[in-house]
């Protein structure tokens, strides 16, 4: 098995397991704590909430949103597997990013299929301003996408540099045909 598949499986499974374990913890422990607990006063709380929609509650309460969002999550994961097939083994950052996005998508799909809603419990805030509640799957998705953007930029710079070196070695290659 190619190294990229092993890395993808490790990171993806780890993100799903951490997501599901932390959601289980939130559903069991935060209920006994009155649905919330302060981690860092004024900045970070654990607060149990459920989201029937997607990010920021989009599609919440819409007929068929559970099925639609589950299909989108599965389709995204299938697309990620096709991208992974085209990746090279040395593209470790891209592989890890793809695994995080897939793991995050699958973590939330599991919730939608088993409970009909996604468990959220992390709340960041500054004073009275709060970020919408989220979970580990959401973190994996965001971090994965950020790494992808950074890695694509790095790959483009690497390709430009390689092309410039080729053009220096063979000046005829760099000239445009007229």
N, C-alpha and C positions, 0 to 999 in steps of 0.2 A: 504494500500500500504506500502510495506517495506520501511524503512528509506533510504536505499541505492538508491532506485529508485527516491525518492523525491530529494535527494542530487544530483544525476546524472542529473535529469531533470533541476534543478535550475542552476547548474554550466554549463551544456551543452547549455541551452537556453541563459543564460547570455553571454557566450562566442560568440555564433552566433550573438546575437543582437549587442554586442559591435563591433564585426568584421564588420558587415554590416553597422552599423552607421558610423564607422570611414572610411570605404571605400567610402561611400556616401559623407562624408565630403571631403575626398581627391579629389574625382572626380569633386566636385563642387567648392570648395574653392581654390584648388591648380591650377586649370585652370585659375582663375582670378589673381593668384599670379605669373603667368608665369611658372607654373608647378613645382615650388620649393620654399621653404622658409627655412631659417636657423633657427634652434632651439638653438643649442649651437655651435658657430663657431668652425670649425675644428673637430667636434665630432659627430654632430647629425643634419640631415636635413630632412625635409619633401620633397620628390621628387616623383611626380606622374609618375608611369610607369605601363606597362601592361605586364603580363607574360602569354604566350600561352602554356607554358610547366609546369614542376613541379619545385621542389626546384632547385635553381641555373640555371634555364632555361633548364634543361634536357627535352628532347622530344619537345622542342619549334620548331614549324614549321613542325613537323612530321605529315604525313597524319594519321588521326584518333586519334591523341593524346588527343583531347578534350573528345571524347567518352571514350577512354581507361582510362584516369585519373579520369573521373567522375565515371566510374564503379569501379575502385580501391578504390576511396573514399567511395562509398556506401558499397562496400564489407567489407572494414575496419570497417565501422560503425556497420554493421551486426555482424561481428566477436566480436566487443567490447560489443555488447548487450548480446552475448552468454557468454562472460567472466563475465559480470556484473551479470548474473543470478547465476553463481557459487560463486560469492563473498559473504562474510558474511556482515551483517549490520555494524559490528564494524570496518570494513575495510574502514574507511572514506577517508583516503588518496588515496587508490587505486581507490575508486569510483570517487573521484574528478579528479584524473589523467585520468581515462577512459573517463570522461565527457569532459575534456579539449581536448583530442585527437579527440573524436567524433565531438565536436563542431568545432574544427579547420578544420577537414576534410569536414564537411558539409558546413562551411563558404566558403571554396574554391570551392566546388562543385556547390554551388549556383551561384557563379561568372561564372564558366565555362558554366553552363547550360543557364544562362540568357544573358551573354555578350560574351561568347566564349573565354574569357581570364580572368585572375585573376588580380585584382587591387592591386598593391604594392605601398607603399609610405614612408616607414620608411627606412632611410639610416643612418647607423652608420659608422663612419670613424675615422681614426687617421691620421692626415696630409693628404697625397694624397692616402693612402690605404683605400679602402672602402669595407664594407661588402655588398653583394648583397641586393638590396631592398627587403623588406618583409612587412608583414601586421600582424594584430592582430591574424588571424587564424593561421599563421605560428608560432607566439609566443605561442599560446595555445597548438599547437602540440608539440613544443620543450619542454615547461614546463611540459606538461602532460607526455611525455615519460621520462623525467628526474625524475619526482616524482615516476613513475612506477618502474624504476630501483632502486631508493632508498627504496621504500616500499617493493619490492621483497627481497632485501637484509635484511631489518629489519624483514620480515616474516621468512626468513631462519634462522636468528639468534634466533628468538623467538622459532621456532620449535626445533632447536638444544638444547636450554636451557631447554625446556619442556622435551625433550627426556632424557637429562642428569639427570634431577630431577627424572624422572620415574625410570631410571636405579639405582639411589641412593636408592630409596625407595624399589626396588625389584632387587637386584643384579643378580638374575638368568636371568632376562630379557636382561640385558646388555651383557651377555656372549654369544659368538658364539657357535652354535651347532657344534660338531666335527664329 
